[in-house]
Amino acid sequence: MKTTIDIPDKALADAMRYTGAKTKREAVVKALEGFNRRQRVEDLVASFGTWDIATNDEIEAGDLAEIAERKGETKTRATSKR
């Protein structure tokens, strides 16, 4: 999208220096991408503690139950083939 904006020279020069951009456009794009990435991280960090995630013990208990269930299915299948 083409847009005409007035960017202060010092701010643009700093953006070019910090991003390593060779052109003004590249500096603006990189700066916007960096800003957007930081905002996404802030959103993610803000949501910490709001998720209902299983504990390691709960995950291990589920794994053990799944293994036990598979062993039971294997025995049932082997018995039914006879």
N, C-alpha and C positions, 0 to 999 in steps of 0.2 A: 504494500500500500504506500503510495507516495504521500508524504506529509512535509509541509514546510514549517520548521520551528526555529526559534532563535535560542541557541544554546550558548551560555556564557563560555568564552574562549578558555578560561582557566579550567572549568569543569570538563570540557571536551578534551583538553590537553591531558588532564589527569586521567580521564577514562582511557585515552589512547595509551598512556604510559602504563597504567595498571593492567590493562587487558593485553597489551602487546600488539594492539591492532595497527595495521598499516594505513587504514583509511578511516575517515570520520564515520562512515556508515557502519563499518565493522566494529568500531568502538561502541557505537550506540547499540547495535544488536547484541554484542557481548555483555554490555552493561545491563540491558533489559533482561537477557537470559539469566544473568547472575542474580538480579533482583528477584525475578520470578522463582528461581530455585530456592533462594533464602526464604521467600514467603511460603513456599510449599513445605519447607523444613519446619518453619515456625508453626504452621497449621498442624503438622504431624506431631510435633512436640506438645502442642496445646491439647491434643487428643489423648496423650498418654494418661493412663489411669482410668480411662473411660471404657476400655475394652474388657470384655470378660474372656480372659485367656486361661487355658488350663495350666495348672502347675506341672512341674516336671514329674512329681509323684503321680498325678492324675494321668499324664501321658504314658508313663511306664506301666501303670495298672491297666490302661486300655490296651497297650501292646501285649501284655501278658495274657489278657483275656482273649485277644484276637488269636494269639498263638495257640492257646488251649482250645479255642473253637475250631481252628483249622485241624488240629490233631484229632479232634472228635469227628470232624467231617471226613478225614482221611480214613479213619477206622470204619466209619459207617459205609463209605464207598467200597472199601476193600471187602467188607462183610457182605454187602449186597451183590457183589460180582460173583460170589461163590455159588 
